[in-house]
Amino acid sequence: MRKELVFGLTLMGLLVLATVVVMPPPSQWTQGHLGLLMLSLVVVAIMLGFPTAFTLMGMGVLFAWLAYRWTNPDLAVQQTLDLMVQRTYATMTNDVLIAVPLFVFMGYMVERANLIEKLFKSLHLAMSFIPGSLAVATLATCALFSTATGIVGAVVTLMGLLAFPAMLRSGYDIKLSAGAITAGGCLGILIPPSVMLILYGATAGVSVVQLYAGAFFPGLMLAGLYIAYVVVMAKLKPSLAPMPPESERSVPLTASARAIAGGEHRRALPGLVAALLRPAPGGPRRRWVAGQLAVSALPALLAALGFLVVHQAVTREIVIDTGGLREIAETGGGADAFVYEGVAEPPGEAEVAAAPGVVEPPLAEPVPGTLAEPPGAEAPGSALEAAAERAEGARVAEGPGRKPVPLAFWIALAAALVVLVLHYAIFTFERLEILKMLLTSFFPLTALILAVLGSIIFGWATPTEAAALGAAGAMLLTAAYRQFRWSVIKESVFLTAKTTAMVCWLFVGSSIFSAAFALLGGQQIIEHWVLGLNLSPVQFMLLAQVIIFLLGWPLEWTEIIVIFMPIFIPLLGHFEIDPLFFGLLVALNLQTAFLSPPVAMAAFYLKGVAPKHVTLNQIFAGMMPFMAIQVLAVLLLYLFPAIGLWLPEVLYR
């Protein structure tokens, strides 16, 4: 606590010093300088521990009153109160935010289904032949579970109780084990369905649908890089992650399976087919054999169904309307979009560019001596016209036409066939038992996640509708695992209401703060300063990502999104950077908010449940290589934008 206080006071002093150095003497202050002072005071207050939402709201109201009083003291109080009501109403009527409580409720219900233990055990058995199998299974479980819940603290805590002791008992290195749990637990921030992407989309006016599609492959890439690092380290230094003994990798066979196999390593498919065609006297019944064959064929059937759905999605003509979330292949679009600062319905779905693309033109300069209009105060007609301009050029489907199948589809299909052939080549009766374990743990949760993501990405449902589907599916999953009790529902609803209230108050405070900041002209001062540096798009991108990386040390991602994104977003148009691409980089970068010392909440979550001999310094040291992997992932996404933009282009262009 003492170190955190010293760090906070030091950072506060540096921030105040920087503000004093940059700003002119008080006699020369303008409204814009008051805006910069407001921004500095907000950051200082948050670092001192004041509630973020009410700090934003209080500072916004105070400085909005100063802005109005600057020009008309008699109407300052009335105008400030009107601004508060308008901003609060605009936030509460934002349809995008309806998905937040539904996804949060889905996460809490899945967490209480108590399936993580079965999931971890079955994945460990399935991956027991891989070096560092326990850590790999931990990362895979974290990725899947954090995708379903999106709650970093819950995933890290549960895996700290379940996987951390198991890895330590198996002789795993403390640092490697701690790094795998903390890094894997933070994947829910990025991998859809992510609440952070919803908040970014609402703040930046970017389609949540396209954000989910764009974040899918970067999330898988980051998880894959984590797993590759663990496997390589376990291969190079086996002492860091010893292979589990044979007793922990074996699965007992049933009497029927032993009767057919005649040996534990005989392949399952030939034995089952022979038993079905020529049943042995006293052997297992044909009905049982047919059931085992059906279970064995499930991976191939699921792969075929998945590729059929993907084929239909990538070949159909589709375009998204200006309202943000509905398919308009027949109507050609509507003009029902509305925009306001801080919380915005995604204004256009046809704006994904080849990487990075062009967005809105820079904001106009305010007339000297007048108040700057807060974004969103324009007439309704201008918002509709802007939305129509952003949707211009969208290709609307005419008739039942089909797009050509992309080459990547055939490559993925060939790779899947190779994987299936290898799978069935080593598919023994022991692997069949593991597959049946996965059917009761891995596949139900995966089916729920894919149903939610697929309905969003393929345009079958809006994020809000898909979130409702996920909430209903989570309740069914909880009932299937016999955990559907009144106490579980009550606790989940209470925690959902608590989290949703926090998010909504954050957006209300952010909206009032952004309006006051715009009224004072602080945004224009920042824009003029940045543009005066004559930065290239690459330099601006590097500067923005470095600032976000550093902000991730003292602040959480929610504060960074609602406070600083409205400052960065208006500058993207000048540098011709696609806000979708920028959002994906930010999402990758914001993983540091939970992995960067000295705050590093994931480390404190793990420390709270770790054995006493595990120190906080060891956990921090274990997180460092995974932070380096995050930086590598951001670099790869910037160098190869197609990692994030290919899927939105295929589906929505």
N, C-alpha and C positions, 0 to 999 in steps of 0.2 A: 504493500500500500504506500509506503514511504517513497519507493522508487517511482511509482506512478504519479504521486503528487509532485515530486521534483521534476519529472518529465513534463507534466502538464503546465507547471508554473514556468519552466524554461521556455516551452513552446509558446505559451501565452506572451511572455516577455519579448520573444523574437518577433511575434506577430504584431504586437503593439509598436515595437521599434520600427518594423518595416512600414507600418501604416504611417507613423509619424514622419519617416524619412521621405516617403513617396508623396504624401499630401502637403499642400502649401500651408503657409501660416493661416490661423483661424480667420484673420481679417479678409483673406482671399478665398474663403470657402464658397463653394457653390452647392446646389442641390446634389450634384453627382458625387461630390466629396462626402456629403452626409450619407449617401448610399454606400460608399466604401466603408465608412465608419460603422454603419449598421451591419454590414457583412462581417467585419472583424469582430464586433461585439458579440454577434451570434455564435461564431466559432469559439470564442473564448468562453462564453457562458456554457456551451455544450460540453467543452472539455473540463469545466469546473464541476460538472455533474447536474446541471439544471435540465429538466425534461425538455427534450428536443421540440416536441410539438408546441408546447406552450411558450417556449422561448421564441420560436419563429413567430407565433401569433402575437405575443406581446411586443416584440421588436417591430413587427410589421405594422401594428396599430399605432404605436408611438411615432414611428417615422413617417407613416402615411399622414398622421395628423400634422406633423411638422411640414410635410410637403404641401398639404392643402392650406395650412396657415401662412405659408410663405407668400401665397398669392391673394387669398381671401380669408382673413381671420374669422369673419362673421359666420361663414359656412363650413369651417374646418371640421367641427364636431359632427355635423349632420352628414357631410360627405364621407367622413371616416366610418361612421356607423353604416351608411349605405354600402360602402365598399366591403365591410365585413359580411353583411347579409348576402350580397351578391356572390362573393367568393365562396361562402359556405354553401349556398344553394347550388352553385355551379359544380362544386365537388360532389355533393350528395346526389346529384342527378346524372353523374357520369356513369353510363352503363358498363364501361369497361371494368370498373371497380367491383361490380357485382360478383365477378369470378373469384375475387380474393377470399371472401369468407367460405365459399364452396370448396376451393382448393385447400384452404387451411383445415376445414372440417374433415375433408378426405384424408389429409395427413394425420390428424389426431386419431381418427378411427382406425387407420391402418396400423398406426403405432400400437394401439391397444388390442390388436388382433393376436398379438403374441406369436407371430410367425417367424420372427427374425432368428430365433435359435434353430428352428428346423431349416431355414434358408441357409444359414451359415454352415451347418453340418453337412447338408446335401451338396452345397457348392464345394466344400473342402474335399469331400469324397470324390466328387467328379473331377477335381483338379489335382488330385494327390500325386499324379505322375509329373507335375510341373515343378521345377525348382522354386523354392519359396512358396509352396502351395498354400500354406496358412495365410500368409500376407496377401497373396493373390486372391484367395477366397474372401479375405477381409475387404479388399478394395472392391471386388465385384459385389459383395453384399452391401457395402456402403453406397455404391453407385445406384444399385437398384432400390434400396430402401430410402435413400435420400431423395431419389426421383419421385417416389410415391409420397413421401411426407414433406420434403422441402424444409424440414426443421433441423438445422445444423446441431443444435444442442442435444436434441433427442437422439439423433443418429450416433453422435460421438459418445454420448453417455452410455447408450445401450451396447455399442460395440466395445467400449472400454470395459464394461462389465462382462461381456461374453468372450470376445476375441483376444483382448489383451492378456488376461491370465493364461489362456490356452497357448498363446505364442511364447510367453515367458516360460511356461512349463516345458515347452518343446525346445528350449535353448535358443530362441530367437534373440537377436540384439535388441536392447531396449529402445535405442534411437530409431532403428528401422521400424519396429513395431508401432511406436508412438507416431512416427511420421505417416505410416500407412493409414492409421485410424483417423488422425486429424485431417489429412488431405482428402481421404475418401469421404469423410463426413461432410465436407464443404462442397462436394460436387452438386448437391441439390440446389445451390445458388444459381448454377449455370444450366444444368440439363433440364429441359422442359418435362413436365409443366412447372415452371419456376415462377414464384410470386414476384421475384425481382424483375423479370422480363415484363410482367404485367405493369409494374410500377414505372419502369422505364418507358414502355410504350405509351402509357397515359401521360407521362411528363413530357416526352419528346414528340408526341403526335405521330408515332410510328405504329404500324399495324402489329398487333400482338400475334396474329396468325403468321405473318412473315418472320417475326422475331423467333417464334417457336421453331419454324422450319429452318431458319438460319442457324440457330443455336444447337440443333440436333447433332450435326457432325463435329463441330468444335468440342462439344461435351464428350462425345465418344473418343475424339482424338486425345483430349486431356486424360481421360480415364485410361486409355490405351498406353499413353506415355508413362503414367504412374506404374501400370502393371509391367511394362517393358523394363523400367528401371529396377523394379524389385526382382524380376527374373534374372536380369543381367548381374545384379549384385549377388544374388544367391548362387549363380553359376560361377562367378569369379571368386567369391569368398564364401564357400559353403558353411563356414563357422557362423556367419551372420544369420543364416536361415537353414538349419539342418533339415534333411528330409525326414518326414515322420516314420516311425517304425511300421513294419508290415502289419502289426496287430491293429494299428489305427487306420490303415488303408483298406483293410479287408471288410467285406460285407457278407454276413451269413446268408446262405441260400436256403430256400424252402425245400421240403422233401420232394415235391414234384419237380422242381428245377434240378435238384441233384439226380433224380432218376433219369431225366432226359440228357443232362449234360454228360454224366459219366466222368466229369472232370471239371474243375472250376474254370479253366481257361478255354473251354470249347466255345466257339462262336454260337450265338443264340439263334440267329435266323435259320441256318441249316437244320439245327436240332429241332426247332419248333415246327418247321415245315415238314420234316420227316415224321415227327410225332403226330402231326395232324393227318398226314396221308396214310401212315401205317402205325396206328397206335399199338403199343406193346401191351401184352396181357398184364393186368395189374398196374399199368402205368397211369399217368394223369388223364383225366377225361378230355375229350375233344373240346368241350366248351371252355375249359380252363386254358387249353393251348391256344384256342382262337382268341381269347381275351389277351393273352400275352403277346400274340402276333399283332393285335390291334394297338397295344401299347407301344410295341417296337416300331410300328409304322408311323406313330404320331409325329416324330421330327420331320420326316419327309412330307407328310400331309400338311403340317403347319407351314413348312417352307413353301410348298406349292401354293397354298392359300395366300400367303403373304406376297409372293411374287405376282399372283393374279391380281390382287388388290392394287399393288404398286403399278402394274402394267395399265390397269384401267385409269389410274389417277394421272400418270405421266403422259398418256396419249389423248386424254379428253381436252377439249377446248374449254378454258375456264378463265374468268376474269373476276376480280373482286370489286365491289361497288365503293363509291366514295364515302359511304357510311362506315366502312372499315371491316366488316366481318361477314358479308353475305355474298353469295355467288350471284352474278347478274348476267349469266350467259344469254338470257332471253330479253331482259329489259334494257341492258346497256348502261345501267348506272342510274344513280339518283343524286339529288342535291340536298341531302338531309344532314350533311356533316356540320358540326359546330366545333369551334375552336376557342379555347381560352387558356390563359397562361397557367402552367403548372400541372393542370389536369385536362387532357384533351382527348376527345374521341379520335382515333387514328384517322386522319383526313383523307388518305388516299392509299389504295392498295396496289396501284399500278406504277409505283415509283421506285421499284427495285431496279437498280442499274447494274451494268456489267462489272463494276468494282473499280474504284468507288464512283458513285454517280453524282449527278447534279441535283441539288435540292432547292429550296426557296431562295430568292434573291436576298441580299443583305437588307437589314432594316434601314428605313429612311432616317436621316438625321433630324432631331427635333429642332423646332424654331427657337432661336435664342430668346430667353426671357419667358418662356412658357413652360408649363408642365408637360413632361413626356407622357403620352398616352400609354397606359398599361396594356400589354398584349391581351387581346381578347375583348377590348372595349370597343372594337369597331362595329359598324352596323352589321346586322345579320346577313344582309345581301353580300357584303364584301367577303365574309367567311365562306359563303356558298360559292361565290365566284372563284375564290382562291382554291377551294376544294376541287372545283371543276377544272381549273387550270392544271392542278397537280395530277388529275386523272386523265388529262388530254393525252392522246396517243395510245391509250389502252386498247388492246385488240379484243373486240367483242366477238363471241362465237356466233356463227350464223349456220343454223342447221346442225345436224349430227356429225359434223366433221371431226376428224381425228388428227392429232399431231403425230409426226413420225416418232418411233421408239428411239430414245437416245442410246448411243453406244455404251454409255456407262451401265445401262440396264442389262445388256447382254454380258458385259464383263462381270457384273455382280452375280448374274445367274450362273455363269460358268464357274465362278469361285464357289458359289453355294453348292453346286453339284460335286465339285472336288471335295469339299468339306463333308458332304453327306457320304460319299464313297469311302473316305477315310474313317468316318464314324462307324459305318456298318462293317468295315474291314476289321475293326478291333472290338466289335460289339459282342461282348461275352455275356453270360448269364449274370455275372457280377455287375456288369455295367447296366444290365436290365433292371436289377434291383435298385441301383442308384437312380436310374431314370424314373422309376416309380416313386422314389423319395422326392425327386424334383417336381413330379406332378402334383404333389401335395403342398409344395412350398414355393418353388420358383415360378412355375407356370401360372398359377392363379394371380399372383402379384404382377407378373409380366403382362398377362392378358388384360388386367385392369389398366395398366399404364399405356399399353398399345392402343386400347380402345379409346382412351381419352386423347392421346396424342394423334392417333390416326384420324379421328373425327374432326380434329382441329386442322391438321396439316392438309388433309385431302379435301377440306371444304364441306364436309358433311354437317358440321355444327359450328356455331360460334364458340369462342372460349368459355363464355358463360354457360351455354348449354352443355358443353363437354364437361365443365366443372360440376354441373348438377349430375351428369351421368357418373362422374367419378365419385361424388359423394354417395350416391345410391349404391354404386358398386362396392365402395368401402364398407358400407353397412352390411351388404350381403356377404362380403368376405369375413367380416367380424362374426356374423351369424354362423357361417360355415365352420369357423374355428371355435364355435361355442363360447364366444366372449361377448355376445350381444346381450348386455344386461343394462338395467336402468342406470346403475352407477356409472357405467362406461359412457352411455349417451349423455348423461348429465355433465360429467367432467369434460367430455369433448365439446359440448355446446358452450360450456362456460369458458373454456380456453379459446375457442373460436371467437366468441364475442369479445373477449379481452384483446386478442390479437387484432381483430378487425377494427375495434375502436381505436387502437393505437395507430393503425395504418390510416384510417379516415381522419383522425385528428392531425396526423402528420401532413396529409394532403391539404387540409384546411389551413393549417399554419403555413405550409409552403405556398399556397395560393395567395394568401394575404401578404406574405413576405415578398413574393415575386412582384405583386402589384405595387407595393411600396417601393421596391427597388427600381422598378421601371418608372414610376412617377418621379422619383428623385433623379433619374437619368444616370444611375450607376452603371446600367448595362451599356449605355453609349460610351461612357468613359473607358470601360474595359475593352469595348470593341475598338475604339480609337487607339488605345494603347497597344493592343495586339496587332492591329493592322499597321500601326506605325513601326513595328519591328521588321516589316517586310519579310515575313516568314514564308517559306515555301510550304505547300501542303504536307510534305514529309516532316518538315521541322515543326509545324503546328501539331501534327499528330503525335510526334514524339513528346513535345512539351505537354500536351494534354494528358497523355498516358502516364508520364512521369508525375504530374501533379496528382492524378487520381491514385497512383501507386502510393505516394507519400501521404495523401489524405486517408488512405486505408489503415495507416498506423494508429492515429488517435480516434478516428471516427468509424462508425459502422456503415454498411453499404446503404441502409435506408436514408441516413443523413446525407450521404454523398449524392444519392439520386435526387432527393427532393430539394437540396440546397444548391448544388453546384451544376447539375445537368441543365437547368434553365439558363445558366450563364454560358455554357459551352455550345448548346444547340444553335442559337442564332448565328454563331460564327461559322458554322459548317458550310453555309451557302457560299460564303466568300471564297473558301478554299475548295469548293466543289467536292465535298465529301458526303457520301451517302449516309444519312442518319442511321439506317439499318446496319451498315457496316461498322459505323462508329459504336453503335450499341453493343454489337457482338464483341468488339475489342474491350469495351468497358466491362461487359459481363465476365470475360476472362480475367481482366485485371482486378475486378472486385473480389476475386477469391482471396486476395491478399488481406482483405478486411478481417478475415478470421484466422489468417496464418502468420500475420506480421507482428513480431514483438514490438512494443511491450504490451499492447492490448491483447491480440491473438486469443480471442474468446475460446476457440477450439482447444487450445492448450489448457486453459483453466477448466473447461468442461472435463477433459480427460484427467487432469490432476485430481479433480474432485472424487473420482472413482478408482484411481490407480492405486497399486500397493504403496505403502509408506516409503519404501526404499527408492521409488522412482521420483527423481527430482524434476522440478520445473525446467531447469537448465538442460536436462537430458531430453525432455520433450521438445524444447525450442530447437536444440541441435538436430533432432530427428526431422523437424519440419523444414529445415533449411534446404536440403536437396529437392524437396517437392516444390518449394517456392521458386527455385531455379528452373524447374520443369515448367512452372506456370509462365515464367518470363519467356522460355523457349516456345511455349504454345502461342503466346501473344505474337511473338516474332514470326512464327510460321503462318499464323492467320493473316498477318499484315503482308507478308511476302507472297502468299498464295490465297488471295481473297475468295477464290472459288470454293474453298473449304466451307465457308459460311454462306456464300451467295449462290452456289450452284443449285441447291435444292429449291429455294424460293423462285429462282429463274425457271427451273423445269416445271414447277407446279403452277406458277402464277403469271407466266409471260406468254 
